[in-house]
Amino acid sequence: MGWLKSFLQVEEADFDSVFATNIKALINVTQIAIKNMLNRNVPGAIVNLSSQASLVGLLDHSVYCSSKGAVDSFTRAIALEFGPKRIRINAVNPTVILTEMGKLGWSDPKISKPMIEKIPLKRFGKVEEVVNAVLFLLSDQASMITGTTLPIDGGYTAV
């Protein structure tokens, strides 16, 4: 999907595929959700899934980083538009998370060790850590939070 390519090797199809997955689909689903909330005249909250890659540059990830940066910008822009209509929009920005796919992709210590060394907490994230952050942002406890991004990265972006 063009996730791990040197910038000069990226082809238009790579760009189209990554942006279709990471931002176009998100925009389409968000339009449906917001229209539903507005039609029912109810407040709501949306949490977009971004990445630490939106906050820092990662080697050979130019298209992926750009697509996740678009997620963050989109989050802020629509938070301004729909805040007055009682709809909060935020994003979470996780590091590597040990989903089944994450475990498979990062199981080789030659690949995982250099990344873990860059994380101050010296480990990858757990699924429940992302779930808990999303649940918080969707809850009334976060009723004054909108238009922000929340890194769930063990301090990776603090460096």
N, C-alpha and C positions, 0 to 999 in steps of 0.2 A: 504493500500500500504506500510505498514511498516514505515510510516512517524513518528508516535508517539509510539515507543516501546523502552523499556529498551534494552540496547545492548544485554544482555543475552537472551532476548526473540526474537531477530531478527532471522528469518529463511532465508535460502538461497533464497527462492521464494520472500521474501521481498526485499532482496538485488537486485535480478535480475530485479524485477519490477521497483524499484526506479531508478536503473542505466539505464535500457532500456529507461525509459521515459526522464530522465534528461540529460544523456550524449550520449548514443548510438544514439538516434533519432537526437540529435543536430549534431553529427558528420556526420550522413548520409545526412542531409539537407545541412550542410555546404559544404560537398564535391560537391553536385550538384550545389550549388550557385557559388562556386569558379570555378568549371570547366566551367560553363556558362560564367562567367566574362573573364576567360582566353581565351576561344574559340572566344569570340567577341573582344578580345584585348581592353577591357575597364577597367578603374579604378573602384573601388567599395568600399563599406563599409558594414560590417556586425556587428550587435549588438546582442550579446547573452544575454539571460535572466538567470541571476544567482540569488543570494539571499544574504541577510545579513548573512544567516546561513553558507555561505562559509567563512566568516571572523571571526566568533565567534563560540564557542561551545554552543549548546542549549541542555538542558536536554531532554533525550529520543528522540533525533534526530540524532543519530550517523550516520545512513545510509544516511539520507537526507543531513546532513552537508557535508559528504564525497562526495556525488554526486555533490553538488554545488561547492565544492572545486575543483573537477575534471573539471567543466565548466570553472572556472577561470584559471586553469593551461592550459587547452586546448586553451583558448583564447590567452594567452600569447605565447604559443608555435607556433600557426599558424600565429600570428601577425608577428613573426620573419621570418617565412618561406615565407609569401606572401606580406610583406611590400615592398620588392624590385620589386614586380610585380604590385605595386600601389593599393593593396587591404588592407584596414585598418580593423582590427578586435578588438572590444572592448566588454565589458560586463557591464550590469547594475546589481546592487545588492540591490533590494528593500526590505524594511521591509514589514509588513502586509499592503496590499493595499486593499482599500474598493471597490473591484469588487463585483458583486452579490454574488459570492461564499465567498469572504472575509467578507462581511456583515453578511452572514448567520453563518459562522464559528466563528465569533468574536462578535456576538450580545449580548451574555451573559456577563454582567459586571464582574461576578466572574472570567471569563476567560480573558476578555479584559483589565480590570483595572491593573493587575500586569504587563502586557506587556507595556501598555501605560506609566506606571510609570517609566519604564526603558528607554523611549525615551525622550531625553531632550526637544523636541518640544511638548511633551505631547499629541500626536495624531497619528493616523495611516495615511498612505499616500493615496492620491487620484490617480485615474487612469491617469488623465491628467498630473500629475507630472512625472509619469514614461514615458508616451508618449512624453512629451516635452524633457526629457533627451535623449530618443532614437532618436528623430528627430534631436536634436543637434548633437549627435555623428554620425549620417548618413549624416549630411550636410557638405558643404565645410567650414563652420565656424570651424569645428573640423579637418581640413585637416592635422594637425600635431599631432593628437592624435591617437595612436594605441597601442594595447597590454596592455590596462589598464582596471581597474574595477572602476565603479562609484557607491558608495553607495547612495541610495535614501532612507535614513532611519531616518531622523529627528535627527541625531546625535547618534543613538544607538551604532554604532561601535566606536564612539569617546571616550566612557567611559572606 
